[in-house]
Each structure stands twice: as C-alpha cells, then as structure tokens.
Amino acid sequence: MYRLSFVRSVLAVVACLSAAGAVRAAPVPTYDFSPVNQYNLQVSAGFWNPIIRYVSQKSGVRLNLKLGRTSADTTSYVLTREVDFAFTNHLFSPDRARLGWTVFGRRDAPPVRSQIVVPADSPVMGLAQLAGESVAFPGPEAMVAYKVAYAQLVRKNIPVDVIFAGNMDAAFAQMFAGKAMAVGANSQLVQSYQRREHKAFRVLWSSEPFNDLALMVSPRVPADHVRAVARAFFGMDKDPEGRRILAAAAELVHAPAPISFVAASDADYAAYRAFYADAPPNLR
C-alpha cells in the first residue's frame, strides 16, 4: 500500500511538472508586419525595427518586419495573406475592403496631401507644362503619391510618361538627377526629404487632405492579440523607453514633430473611399 501511494505521488508530481513545462513552452504568438515603403529600404528598416521590437516586448505578441524591395512588393504580401499586420493606405478600394482588414490605429500626424512637385528652380510653373514629359511616382500601389496625383493629370487631360521608382526617395532622386520632370508625392514625405537632403521644391498642385497611413490587421488575428499590440503602440509615447525609440525614429526621417500612435477606426479613412468612388477606372 505504501509503495502504491508513493508511486501515485511520484506520478502526480511528474504530471504537475509536465503541465508547468507545457505552460512555459507555450509558443509566443508571432505575426509578420509590413509597412509600406515610404523611404528607401535602409531608412524604412531603421525606422520600424526598433518600434516593432518594443511593441513585441510590451505586448507579448512577436512582430517580424517584412519589407519588399518596393512598395508594390510589400503590398503584395498583404494581398497574398503572407502578413497579418500592416501600416498602409492601400486597402481601401472596394475590392480590397472585401479582404476584411480593419483599422485599429494610425500615426498621430497631420493629414497628408497628394502633391505634384518640381525642383524649386524648375522652369515648369503649371501642370500643363508636364504634357509629354516624364513624371516619377513611388509605385503603382502608392495611394496618395501616385493614384491621387495621376488622377488629377488624367482629369486635366495631361498625358505624361509614368516612371515608377520603387519608393518615394527614389522618385525624388530620379527628378533631381534630371530623369523626370516632376514627381507625384505625399506632402509629408516632401517635407521629410526636404529636411533630410536639403532640397527645395515647388508645389504645382495639392489635393484635399487624407489621414496618415493606418495600422491595420487581418481578420485572422485573435482579438486579444490585436488589443495587446494596439496597447503597446498607443503606450509608446507615455513610456520613457518608448519615447526614446520614437524620438530616434523622428530624427531619422526628420519628422517635424514627435511621433506617436493613436487609436483610429475605418471611419477615419472615409476620404480614401470617396476617392475610389470617383476615380478613373484604371486607378480603382
């Protein structure tokens, strides 16, 4: 009887230890995160890697940065369901809205505008002078910098030779190298490039405002994981370590104000849906 009781006790202890080990070994939820390529690859990685390391540590949900060579490549990861978190404004067309991604936050920054810009010393003074000339854009997926800007040229019946440079920095470089007469751009990135590279622009046209890019999540992610990631993003500017990381990110891209993230919803992106409702068919 004593031996049987002893064996049962040993087995109970082993079961408890096994259960504890199973709890400790529970895998950390892991997802890929794809922000659109607003800068060149080196700057984009330098901006986002420290932020997502912080969010991963604070949330208990591991995010891995997944960047393509171009903004179109990065968006393709979203469309092929290779990633589950994104920082983007490429998912508001009617077709893509059906993918079920939702907005949970955004960068706390002023609205951006689509712009068509030339170097400050360019002889071009109006859009009509771009007819038949080369105009550079980041890529075919760039909602504000390409779709909105190109739609304006289409509406004005101004034919141009479209150059897709891959990202906003590369588009500016093409223009300043004389390979494009003008650039379709995002006003926020015009200001950032101006400060980083000490270049001067003339704005030929600006659109109505659009909210800055959205933090979005796929429908595959459980709600508790989304809440944990959202809390970590929104709490960064309230934590000394988070503020240090955000300050370094702002310095890297020469942001005009401190960077932080705030809660947002699909309603904040009504201007994007309004654009698509009235856009030329080839830009929807």
KEMARMAR-340895 format. One line per 5 residues: number of its first residue (from 0); their letters; for each residue z, x, y of N, C-alpha, C. Coordinates in steps of 0.05 Angstrom, whole numbers, padded with zeros to 5 digits, m for minus. Layout:
<recs>
NUM	a	Z:X:Y:Z:X:Y:Z:X:Y; ...
</recs>
This chain:
<recs>
0	myrls	00000:00017:m00024:00000:00000:00000:00000:00017:00025; 00017:00038:00024:00019:00056:00047:m00008:00070:00052; m00021:00079:00029:m00047:00092:00031:m00068:00074:00043; m00068:00048:00034:m00087:00029:00044:m00083:00023:00074; m00058:00021:00082:m00052:00017:00111:m00061:00041:00127
5	fvrsv	m00057:00065:00116:m00065:00089:00130:m00095:00090:00134; m00110:00083:00113:m00139:00084:00114:m00149:00064:00135; m00136:00040:00134:m00144:00019:00154:m00139:00029:00183; m00117:00043:00187:m00110:00053:00214:m00131:00074:00222; m00138:00091:00204:m00158:00112:00210:m00184:00099:00217
10	lavva	m00193:00080:00201:m00218:00066:00207:m00218:00052:00234; m00195:00040:00241:m00192:00026:00267:m00195:00046:00289; m00182:00069:00286:m00184:00090:00307:m00213:00100:00310; m00226:00104:00287:m00254:00113:00288:m00272:00093:00301; m00267:00067:00295:m00283:00045:00308:m00279:00045:00338
15	clsaa	m00254:00048:00347:m00248:00049:00375:m00262:00072:00389; m00260:00095:00376:m00273:00119:00388:m00303:00116:00389; m00315:00104:00368:m00344:00099:00368:m00352:00080:00390; m00336:00059:00393:m00342:00040:00415:m00341:00053:00442; m00320:00069:00446:m00317:00083:00472:m00340:00102:00476
20	gavra	m00348:00116:00455:m00371:00134:00457:m00397:00119:00464; m00400:00095:00452:m00423:00078:00458:m00424:00070:00487; m00400:00063:00498:m00399:00056:00526:m00407:00079:00544; m00395:00103:00537:m00401:00127:00553:m00430:00134:00552; m00443:00129:00529:m00470:00137:00525:m00490:00116:00534
25	apvpt	m00481:00094:00545:m00499:00073:00554:m00519:00085:00574; m00545:00081:00570:m00565:00094:00588:m00563:00083:00616; m00567:00101:00635:m00568:00093:00663:m00595:00079:00669; m00594:00056:00681:m00620:00042:00687:m00637:00060:00705; m00662:00063:00698:m00680:00081:00712:m00706:00067:00719
30	ydfsp	m00715:00071:00744:m00739:00059:00753:m00755:00079:00771; m00781:00076:00771:m00797:00093:00789:m00800:00078:00816; m00801:00094:00837:m00802:00084:00865:m00826:00097:00878; m00844:00080:00889:m00868:00090:00902:m00870:00081:00931; m00865:00099:00950:m00870:00093:00978:m00899:00101:00985
35	vnqyn	m00913:00085:01001:m00940:00091:01008:m00940:00118:01023; m00963:00132:01021:m00966:00159:01032:m00971:00157:01062; m00949:00156:01078:m00953:00155:01107:m00958:00183:01118; m00949:00203:01105:m00952:00231:01114:m00966:00247:01092; m00969:00273:01096:m00980:00289:01074:m00960:00290:01052
40	lqvsa	m00968:00300:01028:m00951:00299:01004:m00925:00314:01008; m00926:00338:01021:m00903:00354:01025:m00882:00340:01042; m00891:00328:01065:m00873:00314:01083:m00863:00289:01070; m00880:00274:01056:m00871:00250:01042:m00849:00255:01022; m00853:00276:01006:m00833:00283:00986:m00807:00293:00999
45	gfwnp	m00810:00308:01021:m00786:00318:01035:m00771:00295:01048; m00785:00275:01057:m00772:00252:01069:m00757:00235:01048; m00770:00229:01026:m00760:00209:01007:m00741:00220:00986; m00745:00244:00976:m00729:00254:00954:m00699:00254:00960; m00690:00264:00983:m00661:00263:00988:m00650:00234:00991
50	iiryv	m00667:00216:01001:m00658:00188:01004:m00654:00175:00977; m00674:00179:00959:m00671:00165:00933:m00651:00179:00915; m00646:00205:00920:m00623:00217:00905:m00597:00205:00913; m00594:00200:00939:m00569:00188:00949:m00567:00159:00938; m00588:00144:00940:m00587:00116:00931:m00581:00115:00901
55	sqksg	m00593:00133:00886:m00587:00134:00857:m00558:00139:00851; m00547:00159:00866:m00519:00166:00862:m00500:00143:00869; m00505:00130:00892:m00487:00109:00901:m00491:00083:00886; m00514:00077:00876:m00519:00051:00863:m00514:00052:00833; m00515:00076:00820:m00514:00077:00791:m00540:00069:00778
60	vrlnl	m00561:00066:00794:m00588:00059:00785:m00606:00083:00793; m00617:00096:00773:m00633:00121:00779:m00661:00113:00788; m00668:00123:00811:m00696:00120:00821:m00710:00147:00820; m00734:00147:00811:m00751:00171:00810:m00774:00168:00829; m00780:00188:00845:m00802:00186:00864:m00828:00189:00849
65	klgrt	m00847:00171:00853:m00873:00173:00841:m00894:00170:00863; m00906:00192:00871:m00926:00193:00892:m00953:00200:00881; m00974:00186:00889:m01001:00193:00882:m01012:00213:00903; m01036:00223:00898:m01048:00242:00916:m01055:00228:00942; m01063:00202:00941:m01070:00187:00965:m01054:00161:00965
70	sadtt	m01055:00146:00987:m01040:00121:00988:m01052:00101:00969; m01079:00102:00964:m01091:00084:00945:m01081:00090:00917; m01078:00116:00910:m01068:00124:00884:m01039:00113:00880; m01023:00116:00901:m00995:00107:00899:m00994:00077:00896; m01010:00062:00910:m01011:00033:00907:m01020:00025:00879
75	syvlt	m01038:00041:00867:m01048:00034:00840:m01025:00034:00820; m01004:00050:00825:m00981:00050:00807:m00967:00023:00807; m00966:00011:00831:m00954:m00016:00833:m00971:m00036:00819; m00997:m00035:00823:m01015:m00055:00812:m01018:m00053:00782; m01014:m00030:00771:m01015:m00026:00742:m00987:m00028:00729
80	revdf	m00967:m00036:00745:m00940:m00040:00735:m00927:m00015:00724; m00933:00008:00737:m00921:00033:00729:m00895:00038:00744; m00890:00023:00766:m00866:00027:00782:m00854:m00001:00786; m00828:m00001:00794:m00814:m00026:00799:m00801:m00028:00826; m00800:m00006:00842:m00791:m00007:00869:m00813:00006:00886
85	aftnh	m00816:m00004:00911:m00836:00007:00928:m00828:00004:00957; m00840:00021:00974:m00838:00019:01003:m00866:00015:01013; m00874:m00009:01020:m00902:m00015:01023:m00907:m00039:01040; m00932:m00042:01049:m00941:m00067:01061:m00968:m00075:01049; m00972:m00066:01024:m00997:m00070:01010:m00997:m00094:00991
90	lfspd	m00976:m00110:00992:m00973:m00131:00971:m00972:m00159:00983; m00983:m00163:01007:m00980:m00189:01020:m01006:m00205:01020; m01027:m00195:01007:m01051:m00211:01004:m01046:m00233:00984; m01061:m00255:00985:m01056:m00277:00966:m01057:m00268:00936; m01077:m00252:00929:m01079:m00243:00901:m01054:m00227:00893
95	rarlg	m01045:m00209:00910:m01023:m00191:00903:m00996:m00206:00904; m00994:m00226:00921:m00969:m00241:00923:m00963:m00254:00896; m00984:m00259:00880:m00980:m00271:00854:m00968:m00252:00834; m00966:m00227:00840:m00953:m00207:00823:m00923:m00212:00822; m00912:m00226:00842:m00884:m00233:00841:m00865:m00213:00853
100	wtvfg	m00875:m00193:00867:m00857:m00174:00881:m00843:m00188:00904; m00819:m00180:00910:m00804:m00192:00932:m00793:m00171:00951; m00791:m00179:00976:m00779:m00162:00997:m00749:m00163:00995; m00735:m00140:00996:m00706:m00141:00998:m00695:m00125:01022; m00712:m00109:01034:m00703:m00094:01057:m00727:m00082:01072
105	rrdap	m00720:m00067:01093:m00740:m00053:01109:m00727:m00031:01124; m00742:m00013:01135:m00732:00007:01153:m00726:m00006:01179; m00703:00000:01191:m00695:m00013:01217:m00710:00001:01239; m00734:m00007:01245:m00751:00006:01265:m00766:m00016:01280; m00775:m00010:01304:m00791:m00029:01319:m00816:m00037:01304
110	pvrsq	m00827:m00060:01309:m00853:m00067:01297:m00874:m00046:01303; m00894:m00045:01285:m00916:m00026:01288:m00941:m00042:01296; m00960:m00027:01307:m00985:m00040:01314:m01008:m00024:01302; m01029:m00037:01295:m01054:m00024:01287:m01066:m00013:01313; m01077:00011:01312:m01089:00023:01336:m01115:00037:01328
115	ivvpa	m01133:00038:01346:m01156:00056:01344:m01154:00076:01366; m01152:00102:01358:m01146:00123:01377:m01167:00145:01377; m01168:00160:01399:m01185:00184:01401:m01168:00205:01414; m01177:00231:01413:m01163:00251:01428:m01162:00245:01458; m01141:00253:01471:m01138:00247:01499:m01161:00257:01516
120	dspvm	m01174:00279:01508:m01196:00290:01524:m01223:00280:01514; m01224:00260:01496:m01249:00250:01486:m01265:00235:01508; m01291:00237:01508:m01307:00222:01527:m01308:00192:01521; m01299:00185:01497:m01300:00157:01488:m01278:00141:01503; m01287:00120:01518:m01268:00105:01534:m01265:00076:01524
125	glaql	m01282:00067:01505:m01281:00040:01495:m01292:00038:01467; m01285:00016:01453:m01293:00013:01425:m01323:00013:01422; m01338:00002:01440:m01367:00000:01438:m01380:00027:01434; m01368:00048:01445:m01379:00075:01443:m01376:00087:01415; m01361:00073:01397:m01358:00083:01370:m01381:00074:01352
130	agesv	m01399:00057:01361:m01421:00047:01345:m01437:00070:01333; m01440:00070:01307:m01456:00090:01293:m01441:00117:01289; m01416:00118:01298:m01400:00143:01295:m01382:00142:01271; m01371:00165:01263:m01352:00167:01241:m01324:00160:01251; m01310:00143:01237:m01282:00136:01243:m01266:00141:01218
135	afpgp	m01244:00156:01220:m01227:00162:01197:m01204:00143:01195; m01198:00137:01170:m01175:00119:01163:m01160:00133:01140; m01134:00126:01137:m01119:00138:01115:m01131:00131:01087; m01138:00106:01083:m01150:00098:01057:m01154:00068:01057; m01168:00059:01036:m01175:00030:01035:m01151:00012:01032
140	eamva	m01128:00022:01023:m01104:00006:01020:m01087:00004:01045; m01093:00020:01065:m01076:00021:01089:m01079:m00005:01105; m01058:m00022:01102:m01060:m00049:01114:m01063:m00048:01145; m01044:m00035:01158:m01044:m00034:01187:m01065:m00014:01198; m01066:00009:01186:m01083:00031:01197:m01112:00027:01191
145	ykvay	m01118:00014:01168:m01147:00010:01161:m01155:m00019:01163; m01142:m00037:01148:m01153:m00064:01146:m01152:m00078:01173; m01130:m00076:01188:m01128:m00090:01213:m01147:m00077:01234; m01148:m00050:01234:m01165:m00036:01253:m01194:m00041:01247; m01202:m00039:01222:m01230:m00042:01215:m01239:m00071:01220
150	aqlvr	m01221:m00090:01215:m01227:m00118:01220:m01235:m00122:01249; m01221:m00108:01267:m01227:m00111:01296:m01255:m00100:01302; m01263:m00078:01289:m01290:m00068:01293:m01311:m00087:01282; m01305:m00100:01259:m01323:m00119:01247:m01326:m00143:01266; m01304:m00153:01276:m01305:m00176:01294:m01321:m00170:01320
155	knipv	m01320:m00145:01329:m01334:m00137:01353:m01363:m00128:01347; m01371:m00130:01321:m01398:m00122:01313:m01404:m00093:01320; m01384:m00076:01315:m01387:m00047:01320:m01389:m00033:01293; m01413:m00026:01284:m01416:m00012:01258:m01407:00017:01261; m01391:00026:01241:m01382:00054:01241:m01385:00066:01213
160	dvifa	m01385:00092:01212:m01385:00106:01186:m01356:00111:01179; m01347:00097:01158:m01319:00099:01150:m01313:00124:01133; m01292:00139:01141:m01283:00162:01126:m01255:00156:01117; m01250:00158:01091:m01223:00155:01080:m01211:00183:01075; m01190:00189:01090:m01179:00217:01089:m01157:00220:01068
165	gnmda	m01145:00198:01058:m01124:00201:01038:m01096:00194:01048; m01090:00202:01073:m01065:00195:01086:m01069:00197:01116; m01048:00188:01131:m01051:00187:01160:m01054:00215:01172; m01038:00234:01163:m01040:00262:01173:m01068:00273:01170; m01080:00268:01146:m01106:00279:01141:m01128:00266:01158
170	afaqm	m01124:00240:01164:m01143:00226:01182:m01142:00238:01210; m01118:00243:01220:m01116:00255:01246:m01128:00283:01246; m01124:00298:01225:m01135:00325:01223:m01165:00325:01223; m01177:00305:01210:m01206:00302:01210:m01217:00298:01238; m01202:00281:01253:m01211:00275:01281:m01209:00300:01298
175	fagka	m01186:00313:01297:m01182:00337:01315:m01200:00360:01306; m01210:00360:01282:m01229:00380:01273:m01257:00373:01280; m01262:00350:01292:m01288:00342:01301:m01305:00328:01279; m01292:00322:01256:m01307:00309:01234:m01307:00278:01237; m01291:00268:01255:m01291:00239:01261:m01288:00235:01291
180	mavga	m01300:00214:01301:m01298:00209:01330:m01272:00196:01337; m01261:00180:01319:m01236:00164:01324:m01221:00160:01298; m01197:00149:01300:m01181:00144:01277:m01169:00115:01279; m01169:00101:01257:m01154:00076:01255:m01126:00084:01246; m01106:00074:01260:m01079:00086:01256:m01057:00065:01258
185	nsqlv	m01033:00074:01250:m01008:00059:01253:m00994:00071:01277; m00986:00055:01297:m00975:00065:01322:m00950:00083:01317; m00934:00076:01298:m00910:00092:01292:m00919:00120:01283; m00940:00122:01268:m00949:00148:01258:m00965:00164:01279; m00977:00150:01297:m00990:00163:01320:m00968:00178:01336
190	qsyqr	m00946:00164:01342:m00924:00176:01357:m00912:00200:01342; m00908:00196:01316:m00896:00217:01300:m00914:00242:01299; m00940:00238:01295:m00958:00261:01294:m00960:00275:01321; m00959:00259:01342:m00960:00270:01369:m00937:00289:01374; m00913:00281:01365:m00889:00298:01369:m00889:00322:01350
195	rehka	m00898:00318:01325:m00897:00340:01306:m00918:00361:01311; m00942:00352:01319:m00965:00371:01321:m00973:00376:01350; m00959:00364:01369:m00964:00368:01397:m00993:00362:01405; m01002:00339:01395:m01029:00329:01401:m01027:00305:01419; m01047:00301:01435:m01047:00278:01454:m01070:00259:01446
200	frvlw	m01064:00233:01448:m01083:00212:01441:m01089:00194:01465; m01112:00181:01463:m01119:00158:01480:m01122:00134:01461; m01108:00112:01468:m01109:00088:01452:m01132:00070:01463; m01151:00064:01445:m01173:00047:01454:m01167:00018:01449; m01150:00012:01429:m01144:m00016:01422:m01118:m00016:01406
205	ssepf	m01102:m00037:01411:m01077:m00042:01396:m01076:m00071:01387; m01065:m00075:01364:m01063:m00102:01352:m01037:m00116:01361; m01033:m00140:01352:m01007:m00153:01354:m00987:m00138:01335; m00961:m00142:01339:m00942:m00127:01323:m00939:m00137:01294; m00932:m00118:01277:m00925:m00123:01249:m00899:m00110:01243
210	ndlal	m00882:m00122:01227:m00857:m00108:01219:m00864:m00083:01203; m00845:m00064:01205:m00848:m00039:01190:m00849:m00045:01160; m00857:m00025:01144:m00861:m00028:01115:m00836:m00039:01102; m00840:m00053:01080:m00818:m00067:01066:m00809:m00052:01041; m00783:m00053:01036:m00772:m00045:01010:m00777:m00069:00992
215	mvspr	m00791:m00065:00970:m00798:m00087:00952:m00791:m00080:00923; m00788:m00101:00907:m00780:m00097:00879:m00796:m00116:00861; m00802:m00106:00838:m00818:m00123:00819:m00800:m00143:00805; m00812:m00164:00794:m00796:m00185:00781:m00783:m00176:00755; m00790:m00151:00746:m00778:m00141:00721:m00750:m00131:00724
220	vpadh	m00741:m00125:00748:m00715:m00113:00753:m00693:m00134:00754; m00672:m00130:00738:m00650:m00150:00739:m00637:m00151:00766; m00627:m00175:00773:m00616:m00180:00800:m00593:m00162:00806; m00576:m00155:00787:m00553:m00138:00793:m00562:m00109:00799; m00584:m00100:00788:m00595:m00074:00794:m00606:m00074:00823
225	vrava	m00620:m00096:00830:m00631:m00098:00857:m00609:m00098:00877; m00588:m00113:00872:m00565:m00114:00891:m00553:m00086:00895; m00549:m00072:00873:m00537:m00045:00875:m00554:m00026:00891; m00580:m00026:00886:m00599:m00009:00902:m00599:m00017:00931; m00600:m00043:00936:m00600:m00053:00964:m00575:m00044:00979
230	raffg	m00552:m00048:00966:m00526:m00039:00979:m00527:m00010:00986; m00538:00006:00969:m00538:00035:00974:m00557:00042:00997; m00580:00029:00998:m00598:00034:01021:m00585:00025:01047; m00574:00001:01047:m00563:m00011:01072:m00537:00003:01081; m00524:00017:01063:m00499:00030:01070:m00502:00059:01078
235	mdkdp	m00527:00070:01078:m00531:00098:01083:m00521:00106:01111; m00528:00090:01131:m00521:00097:01159:m00491:00093:01165; m00476:00082:01146:m00447:00078:01150:m00431:00099:01136; m00444:00117:01122:m00431:00137:01106:m00438:00165:01116; m00419:00183:01120:m00425:00210:01132:m00448:00224:01117
240	egrri	m00447:00224:01090:m00468:00238:01075:m00495:00224:01079; m00494:00197:01079:m00519:00182:01083:m00531:00187:01110; m00514:00188:01131:m00523:00193:01158:m00536:00221:01160; m00524:00240:01147:m00535:00267:01147:m00563:00268:01135; m00567:00254:01113:m00593:00253:01100:m00613:00239:01117
245	laaaa	m00605:00216:01129:m00623:00201:01147:m00630:00217:01172; m00611:00232:01182:m00617:00249:01206:m00637:00271:01199; m00635:00283:01176:m00654:00303:01167:m00681:00291:01163; m00683:00267:01152:m00708:00253:01149:m00721:00247:01176; m00705:00238:01195:m00716:00232:01221:m00726:00257:01235
250	elvha	m00711:00279:01231:m00720:00304:01243:m00746:00314:01231; m00749:00310:01205:m00773:00319:01190:m00798:00306:01201; m00796:00280:01207:m00820:00265:01216:m00820:00261:01246; m00801:00272:01260:m00798:00269:01289:m00797:00240:01297; m00780:00225:01282:m00776:00197:01289:m00763:00194:01316
255	papis	m00770:00174:01332:m00759:00172:01359:m00730:00162:01360; m00720:00151:01337:m00693:00141:01336:m00682:00145:01308; m00655:00144:01305:m00644:00148:01278:m00655:00128:01258; m00658:00137:01233:m00669:00120:01212:m00647:00106:01197; m00651:00080:01191:m00632:00066:01174:m00648:00043:01161
260	fvaas	m00635:00031:01141:m00648:00009:01126:m00631:m00016:01129; m00645:m00039:01131:m00631:m00065:01135:m00643:m00085:01116; m00628:m00107:01111:m00637:m00129:01094:m00661:m00142:01107; m00679:m00152:01091:m00703:m00166:01100:m00712:m00186:01078; m00729:m00204:01086:m00740:m00223:01066:m00770:m00227:01070
265	dadya	m00782:m00241:01053:m00811:m00246:01055:m00818:m00259:01081; m00800:m00275:01093:m00806:m00289:01118:m00811:m00269:01141; m00800:m00245:01139:m00804:m00225:01160:m00833:m00214:01160; m00848:m00221:01140:m00875:m00210:01137:m00897:m00231:01140; m00890:m00252:01155:m00909:m00274:01159:m00934:m00264:01174
270	ayraf	m00932:m00244:01191:m00955:m00235:01206:m00976:m00223:01188; m00967:m00210:01166:m00986:m00199:01147:m01002:m00221:01133; m00988:m00243:01125:m01001:m00265:01111:m01021:m00279:01131; m01013:m00280:01156:m01031:m00292:01176:m01056:m00276:01179; m01054:m00249:01178:m01078:m00232:01180:m01096:m00238:01157
275	yadap	m01086:m00239:01133:m01103:m00244:01109:m01116:m00271:01110; m01103:m00291:01122:m01115:m00317:01124:m01140:m00318:01141; m01142:m00298:01159:m01165:m00298:01178:m01182:m00273:01176; m01176:m00256:01155:m01190:m00230:01153:m01218:m00233:01142; m01236:m00215:01149:m01263:m00215:01136:m01259:m00213:01106
280	pnlr	m01276:m00227:01091:m01273:m00229:01061:m01269:m00202:01047; m01283:m00181:01056:m01282:m00155:01042:m01256:m00140:01048; m01239:m00151:01065:m01213:m00138:01072:m01189:m00154:01061; m01194:m00175:01046:m01172:m00191:01036:m01161:m00180:01010
</recs>
